[in-house]
Amino acid sequence: MASTAAAPGWLRVPDDANALAPQVWPERAHRDADGRLVVGGIATTELATRFGTPLYVIDESDARARAARILAAFEAAAASAGTDVTVYYAGKAFLSGAIVRWVTEAGLAVDVCTGGELAVALAAGADPARIGFHGNNKSLAEIERAVAAGVGAIIIDSEVEIERVADAAARAGRVQRVRLRVNSGVHASTHEFLATAHEDQKFGVSLERAVEIGTRIRSHPSLDFLGLHCHIGSQIFDSAGFAESAARLLAAHAELASVSPVPELNLGGGFGIAYTSADDPTPIEEIALGIAEAVADGCRDRGVPVPKLAFEPGRAIIGPAGVTLYTVGTVKPVPIDGGWRHYVSVDGGMSDNARTALYGADYTVRLASRVSDEPPALVRVAGKHCESGDIVVDADYLPHDIAPGDLVAVAATGAYCWSLANNYNHVPRPPVVAVRDGVARVIVHGETEAGLLARDAALEASDGPENADRTTTPEGPHA
């Protein structure tokens, strides 16, 4: 009998600890005749043998299909409201040259929030006019680069950025299109660190000052004011928060539109995905239609035209397409509350998935190299780092005979895992492999210990002991 006393309330003992919850895994993930987990037409055991573990695996067909589905959903919803829409892929979820090409080929624009992300998008061939540039503290160099590149929209995040962007555009002889990020005051039902529209946080300006600041933007001839932007949080499962946020923004939108047209309204992203069998997000088609109806109703009530809409999904596209593979190193049964929890330690951890430690995120884990008829055992998948909070999966069930050497897979890791990866304890970051129709290819190279050592200036071959504690400045070396 599986231990349940220490399990969270939402977690049920599975009838079959080998089963794959369809809403959690890539759409075509399945087990082959030998019980091996197959993703993108390739057995995960083959991927682990070829590329090693830990290993990020992205089902390319799944990611492309989700991008196309989300775009179609918002296009249909916008059309029902008598308007058009731009759907941006939120690059912070996971950005690489391959990902940029997948989403742009699907018809999406790209949203970036640093100079590095902008560099990736441009290098991968994204149309600059279809790039949005976010960020609460854009450097002058980043602003100038975005303007020079012809970025389609820079999102003004604070008052000081108005002059910075206006000056950069004037010097470049351009008129830069901008949006103004506003905090609507709508609190998404999510972790405190993920909710981004409340007032006491670093992003955006208060709704009460949106008209005033929007008017200031319009006073600069080198700026073209597109409209307001808001992002209410992440892992949102329905349209209610977006509808309320839109209703509040439309009051300021209408006041600004009474002076001159406000062509767009960007309601951000944050559409949730299923990480566990208990998660049940509303289909994106229903969410999109609910938001569009709320905007249309609000505009009708205020007597203003329905603006062009914009959204920024990221996780909803790439998250479910990702799976991370690990090799089990140790299994340690620990007595708890009259039962047992099995600590399953793997060869990765918070260096390749920091979300559990950061947000208390929940994940699903399954045995990937085989199936087992053993009863389910409550497990906690732990990483290899010297940190008690180094947990990958806080609670799930695996077959009772889970053992060292087994291959396990953690689902829905396509978003915010590689993006947040780090070198804690000098662990190299894993590669990212795209799989499609039985073919696997590396899309992001993994790191090596040699690569980590190469970054350590004190270990450079040319350095002698006499240079170990010296630094170099533009004026030359000094103690």
C-alpha positions in Angstrom: 0.0 0.0 0.0 1.4 3.4 -1.0 2.1 5.9 1.7 -0.3 8.8 1.5 0.0 10.6 4.8 2.8 12.9 3.6 1.5 13.4 0.1 -0.1 16.8 -0.8 -3.9 16.8 -0.9 -4.0 17.1 -4.7 -1.9 14.1 -5.4 -3.7 10.8 -5.8 -2.3 7.4 -5.7 -2.3 6.2 -9.3 -3.8 3.0 -10.4 -0.8 2.6 -12.7 2.4 4.3 -11.8 3.6 3.9 -15.4 0.7 5.8 -16.9 1.2 9.1 -18.7 -1.4 11.8 -18.0 -2.1 13.1 -21.5 -2.5 16.8 -20.5 1.0 16.8 -19.0 3.2 15.1 -21.6 3.9 16.0 -25.3 0.8 15.0 -27.2 2.4 12.0 -29.0 4.5 10.8 -26.1 3.9 7.1 -25.4 5.5 3.8 -24.3 6.8 1.3 -26.9 6.4 -2.4 -26.8 9.3 -2.7 -24.3 7.8 -0.1 -22.0 10.3 2.6 -22.9 9.1 6.2 -23.0 9.1 7.5 -26.6 9.2 11.3 -27.4 9.3 12.6 -30.9 9.4 9.1 -32.3 12.6 8.2 -30.3 12.9 6.0 -27.2 14.3 8.1 -24.4 16.8 5.4 -23.6 18.3 5.9 -27.0 18.5 9.7 -26.3 20.2 9.1 -23.0 22.7 6.7 -24.5 23.6 9.1 -27.3 23.6 12.5 -25.4 23.9 11.5 -21.8 21.9 12.8 -18.8 20.7 15.2 -17.6 19.2 16.0 -21.0 16.6 18.5 -22.1 14.4 17.1 -24.8 12.0 19.2 -26.9 9.4 17.7 -29.1 9.6 20.0 -32.1 6.3 18.9 -33.7 4.5 19.5 -30.4 6.0 23.0 -29.9 5.2 24.0 -33.5 1.6 22.6 -33.2 1.0 24.5 -30.0 2.3 27.7 -31.5 -0.1 27.3 -34.5 -3.0 26.4 -32.3 -2.6 29.4 -30.0 -2.2 31.8 -33.0 -5.3 30.3 -34.6 -7.3 30.6 -31.3 -6.5 34.3 -30.9 -7.0 35.1 -34.5 -10.5 33.6 -34.4 -11.3 35.3 -31.2 -10.1 38.7 -32.4 -12.1 38.3 -35.6 -15.2 37.6 -33.6 -14.6 41.0 -31.9 -14.1 42.7 -35.2 -10.4 43.3 -34.9 -6.9 41.8 -35.5 -4.2 40.4 -33.3 -0.5 40.0 -32.9 0.7 37.0 -30.9 4.3 37.3 -29.6 6.2 34.3 -28.4 7.6 35.3 -24.9 11.2 34.4 -25.4 12.0 34.4 -21.7 10.3 31.0 -21.4 13.1 29.5 -23.6 14.9 31.2 -26.4 17.3 29.7 -28.9 17.9 30.1 -32.6 15.8 27.0 -33.4 12.9 28.1 -31.2 12.9 31.6 -32.9 12.6 29.9 -36.3 9.9 27.5 -35.2 7.6 30.2 -33.8 8.2 32.7 -36.6 7.5 30.1 -39.2 4.3 29.4 -37.3 3.4 33.1 -37.8 4.2 34.5 -34.4 6.2 37.6 -33.5 8.9 37.5 -30.8 9.0 39.2 -27.4 12.4 39.8 -25.8 13.5 41.5 -22.5 17.3 41.8 -22.7 20.0 42.7 -25.2 21.0 39.0 -25.2 17.5 37.8 -26.1 17.3 40.5 -28.8 20.7 39.3 -30.2 19.4 35.7 -30.4 16.2 36.8 -32.1 18.0 38.9 -34.7 20.7 36.3 -35.3 18.0 33.7 -35.9 16.4 35.9 -38.6 13.4 37.3 -36.8 11.9 40.4 -38.5 12.9 43.3 -36.3 9.5 44.9 -37.0 7.9 41.9 -35.3 9.9 42.1 -32.1 8.7 43.6 -28.9 11.3 44.7 -26.3 10.4 44.5 -22.6 12.4 45.1 -19.5 12.2 47.2 -16.3 15.8 48.4 -16.6 16.9 48.6 -20.2 20.4 50.0 -20.5 21.0 52.9 -22.8 23.0 50.6 -25.0 20.1 48.1 -25.2 17.7 50.9 -26.1 20.0 52.3 -28.8 20.5 48.8 -30.3 16.8 48.1 -30.3 16.1 51.4 -32.0 18.9 51.0 -34.5 17.6 47.4 -35.3 14.1 48.7 -36.1 12.4 46.8 -33.3 8.6 47.1 -33.8 7.8 48.1 -30.2 9.7 49.1 -27.1 7.6 48.7 -24.0 8.1 51.8 -21.7 8.3 50.4 -18.2 9.0 53.6 -16.2 8.8 57.4 -16.7 12.6 57.7 -17.1 12.5 55.5 -20.1 10.4 57.9 -22.0 13.2 60.4 -22.5 15.8 57.6 -23.0 13.9 56.0 -25.8 12.8 59.4 -27.3 16.4 60.6 -27.3 17.8 57.4 -28.8 15.1 57.5 -31.6 15.8 61.2 -32.3 19.6 60.6 -32.6 18.9 57.7 -35.0 16.5 59.8 -37.0 13.7 57.4 -36.3 10.1 57.4 -34.9 10.1 54.6 -32.4 6.8 52.7 -31.7 6.2 52.2 -28.0 3.7 50.8 -25.6 3.3 51.7 -21.9 3.3 49.0 -19.3 0.6 49.5 -16.7 -0.2 47.7 -13.5 -4.0 47.1 -13.6 -4.2 46.0 -10.0 -5.5 42.6 -10.9 -3.8 39.9 -8.9 -3.3 36.6 -10.7 -4.1 33.5 -8.6 -0.5 32.3 -8.6 2.7 32.4 -6.6 3.6 35.9 -5.2 6.8 36.0 -7.3 4.8 35.2 -10.5 2.1 37.8 -10.1 3.1 40.9 -11.8 0.2 43.4 -12.0 0.0 44.4 -8.3 1.3 47.8 -7.4 4.2 47.0 -5.0 6.6 45.5 -7.6 9.2 46.5 -10.1 7.3 46.4 -13.4 5.2 49.1 -15.0 3.4 52.3 -13.9 0.3 52.7 -11.9 -3.1 52.6 -13.7 -3.9 56.0 -12.1 -1.1 57.7 -14.0 -1.5 55.9 -17.3 -3.2 58.8 -19.0 -0.7 61.3 -17.7 2.3 59.2 -18.8 0.7 58.2 -22.1 0.2 61.9 -22.8 3.9 62.6 -22.0 4.9 59.9 -24.5 2.8 61.5 -27.2 4.5 64.9 -26.6 7.7 63.4 -28.1 7.8 63.6 -31.9 10.3 60.7 -32.0 7.8 58.3 -30.3 4.7 56.7 -31.7 2.3 55.6 -28.9 0.7 52.3 -29.8 -1.2 51.8 -26.6 -1.2 50.2 -23.2 0.3 46.9 -22.0 -0.4 44.8 -19.0 0.8 41.4 -17.7 -1.1 40.0 -14.7 1.0 37.0 -13.9 1.7 33.4 -14.9 0.1 30.0 -14.7 -3.4 31.4 -15.2 -6.0 28.8 -16.1 -9.0 30.9 -17.3 -10.0 34.3 -18.8 -11.5 36.0 -15.8 -8.3 37.8 -14.7 -7.6 39.0 -18.2 -11.2 40.2 -18.6 -11.0 42.2 -15.4 -7.6 43.7 -16.3 -8.9 44.6 -19.8 -11.9 46.4 -18.2 -9.7 48.5 -16.0 -7.2 49.3 -18.8 -10.0 50.3 -21.2 -10.9 53.2 -18.9 -7.5 54.8 -19.5 -7.5 53.6 -23.1 -10.7 55.4 -23.8 -9.6 58.6 -22.2 -6.4 58.6 -24.3 -8.4 57.6 -27.4 -10.6 60.7 -26.9 -7.6 62.8 -27.8 -6.2 60.7 -30.7 -6.4 57.1 -31.8 -4.9 54.3 -29.6 -4.4 51.5 -32.1 -3.5 48.6 -29.8 -4.1 46.9 -26.5 -1.6 44.3 -25.3 -2.9 42.1 -22.5 0.3 40.1 -22.0 0.6 36.3 -21.4 0.8 33.9 -18.5 -1.5 31.2 -19.9 -1.1 28.1 -17.7 -0.2 24.6 -18.5 -0.7 21.2 -16.7 2.3 20.2 -14.7 0.5 17.4 -12.9 -2.6 15.3 -13.4 -4.5 17.6 -11.0 -4.0 20.6 -13.3 -6.9 21.4 -15.7 -6.3 24.6 -17.7 -9.2 25.9 -19.7 -8.6 25.3 -23.5 -6.8 28.3 -25.1 -9.7 28.8 -27.5 -12.1 29.4 -24.7 -9.7 31.8 -22.9 -9.0 33.7 -26.1 -12.8 34.1 -26.9 -13.5 35.2 -23.3 -10.9 37.9 -23.4 -12.0 39.1 -26.8 -15.6 39.3 -25.7 -14.7 41.3 -22.6 -12.7 43.8 -24.7 -15.5 44.2 -27.2 -18.0 44.7 -24.5 -15.8 47.2 -22.7 -15.2 49.2 -25.9 -18.9 49.2 -26.8 -19.7 50.5 -23.3 -17.2 53.3 -23.7 -18.0 54.2 -27.3 -14.5 53.5 -28.6 -13.3 51.2 -31.5 -12.1 47.8 -30.6 -8.3 48.1 -30.8 -5.9 45.6 -32.3 -5.1 43.1 -29.6 -1.7 41.6 -28.7 -0.7 38.7 -26.5 2.5 37.1 -25.3 2.3 33.4 -24.6 5.6 31.5 -23.9 5.1 28.7 -21.4 1.9 27.5 -23.2 3.9 26.9 -26.4 7.2 25.5 -25.2 6.4 24.1 -21.7 4.5 20.9 -22.5 6.8 20.1 -25.4 9.8 19.7 -23.0 10.9 16.6 -21.1 14.0 16.3 -18.9 15.8 13.0 -18.6 17.8 12.0 -15.5 19.6 8.9 -14.4 18.8 7.7 -10.9 21.9 7.5 -8.6 20.5 6.5 -5.2 17.2 5.6 -3.7 16.8 6.3 0.0 13.6 5.2 1.9 12.8 7.6 4.7 10.2 6.9 7.4 7.5 9.6 7.6 4.1 9.8 9.4 3.7 6.1 9.7 4.8 5.4 6.1 7.7 6.0 3.8 9.0 8.5 1.3 11.6 7.4 -1.2 14.2 10.0 -1.9 15.2 9.4 -5.5 18.4 11.3 -6.2 19.3 12.0 -9.8 22.3 13.4 -11.7 20.8 16.9 -12.1 18.8 19.2 -9.9 18.4 22.9 -9.3 21.1 23.7 -11.8 18.9 22.5 -14.6 15.5 23.1 -13.0 15.4 25.9 -10.4 11.6 26.3 -10.4 10.8 23.9 -7.6 13.3 25.7 -5.3 12.2 29.2 -6.5 8.4 28.8 -6.6 7.6 25.5 -5.0 6.6 24.3 -8.5 5.1 20.9 -8.8 6.1 18.4 -11.5 5.3 14.9 -12.7 7.9 12.2 -13.0 7.7 8.8 -14.6 10.0 5.8 -15.1 11.3 6.1 -18.7 13.5 3.1 -19.3 10.9 0.4 -18.4 7.6 -0.3 -16.9 7.0 -2.1 -13.6 4.2 -4.1 -12.0 5.3 -3.0 -8.5 2.9 -0.9 -6.4 3.4 2.8 -6.4 5.7 4.4 -3.8 5.6 8.0 -2.7 8.8 9.6 -4.0 10.6 12.9 -3.9 13.1 13.4 -6.7 16.1 15.2 -5.4 19.1 16.7 -7.1 22.8 16.2 -6.5 23.6 19.7 -5.3 24.8 20.5 -1.8 21.5 22.2 -0.8 18.6 20.7 1.1 16.2 22.6 -1.1 17.5 21.0 -4.2 14.3 19.2 -5.2 13.1 18.5 -8.8 9.8 16.8 -8.0 8.4 17.4 -4.6 5.9 14.6 -4.6 4.8 11.9 -7.0 4.5 8.2 -7.3 6.9 5.8 -9.0 6.9 2.0 -8.9 8.2 0.6 -5.7 11.2 -1.0 -7.4 12.7 2.3 -8.6 16.4 1.7 -8.5 19.9 3.2 -9.2 20.5 3.2 -12.9 16.9 3.7 -13.9 16.1 6.5 -16.4 13.4 8.8 -15.3 11.6 11.6 -17.1 10.2 14.8 -15.7 7.4 16.3 -17.8 6.5 19.9 -18.9 10.1 21.3 -18.5 10.3 23.2 -21.8 9.7 26.6 -20.1 11.9 28.3 -17.5 14.2 25.3 -17.0 16.9 25.9 -19.5 16.3 29.6 -19.2 17.0 29.5 -15.5 19.8 27.0 -15.7 23.0 27.7 -13.7 26.3 26.3 -12.7 25.7 25.8 -9.0 28.4 23.5 -7.5 30.2 23.9 -10.9 27.8 21.5 -12.6 27.8 22.1 -16.4 24.4 22.9 -18.0 23.0 20.1 -20.1 22.4 20.2 -23.9 19.0 20.7 -25.5 18.0 18.2 -28.1 15.1 18.6 -30.5 13.3 15.4 -31.6 11.0 15.1 -34.5 9.8 12.1 -36.5 12.5 9.9 -35.1 15.3 12.3 -35.7 17.2 14.0 -32.9 19.5 17.0 -33.1 21.3 19.3 -30.7 19.8 22.8 -30.7 21.8 24.1 -27.7 25.2 22.6 -26.9 25.8 21.4 -23.4 28.6 22.6 -21.3 31.7 20.7 -20.1 33.9 20.9 -17.1 36.7 22.1 -19.4 34.5 25.0 -20.5 33.8 26.0 -16.9 37.5 25.9 -16.1 38.2 28.0 -19.2 36.2 30.8 -17.7 38.2 30.9 -14.5 40.9 33.6 -15.1 43.1 32.3 -12.3 43.4 28.9 -14.1 44.5 30.3 -17.5 47.6 28.6 -18.6 49.4 31.9 -19.1 48.7 33.1 -15.5 51.4 32.5 -13.0 50.9 32.7 -9.2 52.1 36.3 -9.3 48.9 37.2 -11.2 46.4 35.2 -9.2 45.3 38.1 -7.0 45.6 41.0 -9.5 42.9 42.6 -11.7 43.0 44.4 -14.9 41.3 47.7 -15.6 41.3 50.0 -18.7 44.2 51.9 -17.1 46.2 48.7 -16.8 46.9 46.0 -14.2 47.2 47.0 -10.6 47.0 45.4 -7.2 
